[in-house]
Amino acid sequence: MSMSPTRVESAVSSCRPSNVEPVELSASSLSTTAPEYLRELKAELAAEGYQPAELSVSASFGEDCSLATQREADRLRDVVRAGAFLGVGVVRVEIDAVGDREKVRPALEALEERARREGVTLSVDGLDVST
């Protein structure tokens, strides 16, 4: 009985080495998340032989305030969009502080769904969103 190849196996079955270096970018190093800036940055990175593989960002949900939580979630959504635009596979979120886990968890679950729709994986450190 033969097993059919997985999607990953099929996609890489005829791959060949590429002369690019994968890099992790920090969201704090981006001047803006505007598409025109990201387009130029992506082209400049490619010209230098770099491929953005990950985009990391620090987040703080320290205030026990729904509006502050929403502002931070909106900022992270912009980072996810920027990561998708740049072609990263993973957006890594490091949460520094959490005021109210019950307010933050739904925001991060929505962000995770958004990342999935944008074609990137969301990795969150500092708060377990699945419990």
C-alpha positions as semicolon CSV with decimal commas, in nm:
position;residue;x (nm);y (nm);z (nm)
1;M;0,000;0,000;0,000
2;S;0,157;0,327;-0,106
3;M;0,110;0,644;0,090
4;S;0,028;0,958;-0,104
5;P;0,267;1,246;-0,043
6;T;0,167;1,523;0,196
7;R;0,120;1,877;0,072
8;V;0,461;1,970;0,212
9;E;0,630;1,671;0,047
10;S;0,465;1,755;-0,284
11;A;0,563;2,121;-0,260
12;V;0,930;2,054;-0,186
13;S;0,976;1,739;-0,395
14;S;1,138;1,930;-0,679
15;C;1,291;2,210;-0,476
16;R;1,645;2,325;-0,516
17;P;1,873;2,537;-0,297
18;S;1,824;2,910;-0,305
19;N;2,085;3,172;-0,246
20;V;1,893;3,368;0,016
21;E;1,943;3,399;0,389
22;P;1,633;3,375;0,607
23;V;1,616;3,650;0,869
24;E;1,397;3,741;1,164
25;L;1,289;4,102;1,163
26;S;1,176;4,296;1,467
27;A;0,857;4,498;1,430
28;S;1,026;4,776;1,626
29;S;1,276;4,813;1,340
30;L;1,000;4,888;1,089
31;S;0,948;5,260;1,035
32;T;0,583;5,200;0,950
33;T;0,351;4,924;0,836
34;A;0,239;5,122;0,532
35;P;0,235;4,907;0,216
36;E;0,464;5,138;0,016
37;Y;0,732;5,122;0,289
38;L;0,697;4,744;0,321
39;R;0,716;4,703;-0,058
40;E;1,043;4,897;-0,070
41;L;1,184;4,713;0,231
42;K;1,097;4,376;0,082
43;A;1,267;4,470;-0,246
44;E;1,578;4,598;-0,064
45;L;1,600;4,283;0,148
46;A;1,571;4,066;-0,164
47;A;1,839;4,271;-0,340
48;E;2,072;4,203;-0,045
49;G;1,991;3,829;-0,046
50;Y;1,763;3,822;0,258
51;Q;1,424;3,657;0,295
52;P;1,214;3,765;0,594
53;A;1,120;3,437;0,764
54;E;0,988;3,568;1,096
55;L;0,864;3,897;1,235
56;S;0,885;3,941;1,611
57;V;0,696;4,194;1,822
58;S;0,668;4,274;2,193
59;A;0,321;4,333;2,329
60;S;0,184;4,455;2,659
61;F;-0,168;4,406;2,785
62;G;-0,083;4,538;3,132
63;E;-0,380;4,771;3,161
64;D;-0,705;4,618;3,280
65;C;-0,899;4,817;3,023
66;S;-1,096;4,692;2,723
67;L;-1,002;4,996;2,513
68;A;-0,629;4,952;2,584
69;T;-0,657;4,582;2,504
70;Q;-0,827;4,666;2,173
71;R;-0,560;4,926;2,085
72;E;-0,283;4,672;2,144
73;A;-0,472;4,405;1,948
74;D;-0,515;4,652;1,659
75;R;-0,141;4,727;1,665
76;L;-0,064;4,355;1,655
77;R;-0,308;4,308;1,367
78;D;-0,107;4,569;1,173
79;V;0,209;4,369;1,249
80;V;0,045;4,047;1,125
81;R;-0,060;4,225;0,804
82;A;0,294;4,360;0,763
83;G;0,437;4,012;0,817
84;A;0,208;3,864;0,553
85;F;0,301;4,145;0,313
86;L;0,672;4,077;0,372
87;G;0,620;3,704;0,319
88;V;0,716;3,580;0,665
89;G;0,599;3,239;0,778
90;V;0,575;3,324;1,148
91;V;0,479;3,632;1,347
92;R;0,622;3,587;1,696
93;V;0,449;3,784;1,976
94;E;0,623;3,814;2,313
95;I;0,376;3,934;2,575
96;D;0,541;4,131;2,853
97;A;0,243;4,199;3,079
98;V;-0,120;4,093;3,113
99;G;-0,370;4,281;3,328
100;D;-0,680;4,066;3,269
101;R;-0,631;3,731;3,095
102;E;-1,004;3,704;3,021
103;K;-0,995;4,026;2,815
104;V;-0,671;3,939;2,639
105;R;-0,746;3,579;2,543
106;P;-1,031;3,659;2,296
107;A;-0,823;3,935;2,138
108;L;-0,535;3,694;2,081
109;E;-0,767;3,422;1,951
110;A;-0,905;3,670;1,696
111;L;-0,549;3,769;1,607
112;E;-0,456;3,404;1,560
113;E;-0,752;3,359;1,323
114;R;-0,651;3,673;1,133
115;A;-0,294;3,545;1,099
116;R;-0,424;3,213;0,966
117;R;-0,634;3,397;0,704
118;E;-0,327;3,605;0,609
119;G;-0,124;3,285;0,561
120;V;0,113;3,322;0,856
121;T;0,153;3,132;1,180
122;L;0,108;3,327;1,501
123;S;0,337;3,224;1,785
124;V;0,253;3,374;2,126
125;D;0,486;3,359;2,425
126;G;0,378;3,483;2,763
127;L;0,010;3,378;2,759
128;D;-0,153;3,049;2,671
129;V;-0,442;3,134;2,436
130;S;-0,578;2,780;2,421
131;T;-0,698;2,742;2,780
